[in-house]
């Protein structure tokens, strides 16, 4: 059952029904009454209601799921899908950003480098992790790890989950734009396979800083956008309350982005979201990573680099009809 302390508005009818089922089950047990048939019917109704709710979510509702505090994080996935994991620290320039984590791992026989944004689980942890908003040092650490992977022939796996790069004055003073731009430039020249997955919120250049790869996947209820709906609404209408309207226009959902050719694959989530059954979501991610690693590793370095380049060159290209 979804955490009642972190209940999303559109989940309330489902939670009320599940609570009713629990109450009936408890009363029947206390009084020795057989209500198996009634429980079965209510559970069928709960499954149907869950299907109805989560198959017709608006973009803003998907944004709410992507930001759910119980949604599996980068470290959650790493610890679940890898056989061995050694975290590496520091950008070798005096900084170790906790909002960006990475290291060497074993994934079903593959030696890989895994890195990604790390959000906190509660307020204290979020402050320590800067809410998953990496500083320039975080992107330089990511680039150091990617270059390490390239040097030793290790495939790269990136997990994207950030509202955006840290926008503070200190980040600008330390070269936030340059750090992200360097990552974009250098990723196109890396010789090893790169697989990127949006596991939650993929926001702005903060997401793109580790989002250049051979294959880009998104979980079904994750989002990927040039700016948050709230920021977009504030810029266009000077009213953050119009965020749902902005979310519709931005095309932030996995299905929209797959149709536009921005991403390559949509990963199905457990009904109710990845936070409901995190182990099932992790199994889905692991299977997809292994399958794509096998396919991309068979390509020559030259073909892989050319394919990566053309993939991003085609984004935003359109043809105007003759009038």
N, C-alpha and C positions, 0 to 999 in steps of 0.2 A: 504494500500500500504506500502511496506517496507520503513523504514526510509532512505531517500536519503543520509543522512549524514553517515549512517552505512550500505552501500550497499555492499553485497557480490558479487564477480565477476560473479558467475553463475546465479545471479538474474537479471543481466542487461537486457537481452532480455525481460523478463517478465515485468520489471519496465517500459521499453520503450513502450511496448504495452499498459500497463495500463495508462501511461501518454498520449498516443495517444487517448485512449478512453475518458479520461477526457477532452482533448482539443476539440474533436468532440462534446461531450455533451455540453460543454460551448458555442461553436460557434453556435450550433443548437438552444440553448436557446436564445442567443442574436438576432438571425435572424428569430426566429419563424419557424424553419424548422423541420419537423418530420423525425427523423433518428433512430427511435426505432428499426427497423429491422436490420440496420447496427450495431447499438450498441449491440444488442443481439448477432449477429454473432461474433463480436469482443470479447465480454465477454465469449462466448463459446470457442473461440480460446485461450483466456487467461487462462481459467480453464484447457483446454487440455495441454497447455504449462506448467502450474504450476505442473500438474500431471506428465508430462514427466520429468521435472527437478528434482522434489523431490522424484521420485521413482527410480532414477538411480544415486544417489549421491555417490561419492567415500568416503572412510573413512576419508580422509583429509577434504573434504567438510563438512562432518558431524561434524568434530571437529570444523570447523568454526562456524557452527550453535550453537553447544554446548557452544561456547565462546561468542556468540553474546551479546553485552552490553545490549540489550533490552530484553534478555531472562528472564523470571520470576525467581526471587531469592527465597531463603528459606522464608524470611519474607513476600514476595509477596504471596506465597502459603499459609502460615500460616494465614495471615489476610483475605484471600479469603475463605478458606475451613473450618475454625474453627468458632464456635459460640461464644466462649469466649477464651481469651488469656492473660496470665500473664507471662511476661518474668522474668526469674530468672537470677541473675548475680553472678559471682565470683566462683573461684575454692576452696575457703576457705583456700587458702595458699598465699593470697595476690595478686592474679592476676585475671583480668577479660578480657579475650581476645575477642575483637569485631569481630574477624573472625569466631568465633563459637558462635551461639546464641541458646537459648533453654528456655523452660518454660513449664507451665501447661496449657492445653487447653481442651475445650469441642468440640468433633467431633461427631455430630449426636447422642448425648446421651452418648457417651463414654467419660470418663475422661481419658486423655492421657498425656504423656510427649512427646513433640516434640522438636527436636534439629537438627541443621544442620549448614553447612558452609554458611557464608554470604559474598558475593562479593559486591563491590560498583557499583553504577550506572554510575558514572563519575570518572575522574581522582582523584579529591579531596576525594571522598567517597571511592574509591578503596585504596588509600593510608591509609585512616583511618581504613579500614577493612583489610589491608595488602593483598589485592587481593584474599581474601578467603583462605589464607594460614595460618592455625592455628598454634600457638605456643604450647609448652608443657602445658602451663596453660589452653589453649583452650581444649585440650584433657582431662585434669584433671577435668575441669568444666563439660565436657560431661559425664565423668564417675560419677561424683558426682550426676548429674541429673538422670542418669540411675539407680544408686543405690537408689536414692530417690524414683524413680518409682517402683523399686522392693520392697522396704520397704512398700509402700502403695498400692501395687497391681495395678499399673497403666500401661497399655500397652505403649510400646515405639515406636515412629515413628521417623526415622532419614531421613534427606534429604541431599544428598551428592552433593556437587558442589565445587570442589577445584582442582587446578592444582597439588597440593601436599602439604604436611606439610611444614611449613616454614623451609628453609634449612640454615638459618644464623648461625653464630658462637654462638650467644647468645642462640639460641634454643638448640644447641648441649650442651652448658654448663649447661643448665637447664634440660637436660635429655629428649630430644625429642624421641629418640628410646625407652627408658624405659616407657614413658607416653603412647605411642601407643601400646606397647607390653602389658602393664597392661590392657588397654581397651580390647584388643583381648582376653586375658586370662579370664577376669572377665565377659565378655559378654556371654561366654559359660555357666556360672553358674547362670545367671539371670533366675528367674522363670516366669517372665511375657512375654507375646508375644512381639516380636521385628520385625518390618517391616521396611525395608530399601529401599529407592528409589534414584536412580541416576537421578537428575533433569537437570544436565548440564554436567559438566566435572568431572569425577571421576578419580583422579590421584594418583597412588602409595599408600604408606602407609598412606598418609594423608586422602585418601578416606576410606581405610580399617579400620582406627581407629574408625569409627562409622558405619562400614559396615558389622559387624557380626550380623546376625539375622536369623529369621525363614523363611523369605520370602524376596527375593531381586528382585526389579523391576527396569526397566530402561525406560525412555522415548525414543521414537523411534529415535530421532536425538541426543541423549546424547552419551557419550563415557565413557569407563571404561578401564583403562590401567595401567600396571605396571610402565610405564614411558611415558612421553610425546613423540610424534613422533620426535620432534626436539631434545630432549635429546638423544633418541635412535640413531638417525642418527649421532649425534655428537660423540657418543661413538663408534659406529660400523664403520662409514666411515669418521669420522672427517669432516663432511660436513652437516650442518643443512639444506641445500637445498634439501637433499634427504629425508626430513621428509615424503613426500607422499609415498615413497617406504617403509619406516619404518611403517607408519600407516597401509598399506596393510598387512604387515607381523605380526604386533602385534595383529591383530583381535580385534579391539577396539570397534566395533559397537554392538548395541544391538542384532541384528540378529545373528551375529557370536557367541556372548557370550551365547545366548540362546541355540544355536546348540551345543556348547561345555559343556553345563550344569553348567556354572558359575552363570547365573542368572535364575530366575524362570518365569519372565513375562515381556513382552514388552508392554508398554503403547503407544497407537497411539497418534500422535500429529496432531493438525490442519494442513491442507495442507498449506505449507509455513513455518511451524515451530511454536513452542509454543509462540514465541515472537509476532507472527502475531495476534493470538487470545488467549491471556493469560487466559481469563475467561473460555474458552472452555477447555483448557489444565488443568486448576484447577479442573473443574468438572470431567474430566476423572480421575485425581489423587484421588479426594475425593471418587468417586464410587469404585475405586480399593482398597483403604485403608479400607473402611467400609466392603466390601465383604470379604477381607482377615482377617480382625479383627474378624469377625463373625466366620469364619472357624477355625482359629488358637486358639481362646479363648475356643473352645469346647474341645480341647485336654487336657489331664492331664499334669501336670507339668513334670512328668518323661518322658512321650512320647515326649513332646515338646523339652526338653533338649537333648534327645537322637537323635531326628530327626535333630536338629540343628547341633549336633556334627557330625553325619554321613554325612550331607550335605557338610560340609567343608572337611571331610576326603576323600571324593570321588573325590575332585577336583585334576586334574593332574594325575589321575590313568589311565594307559593304558596297553594294552596287546600286546606283541610282537608276530608276526606270526612266526611259525616254517618255516625255510628256507630249 
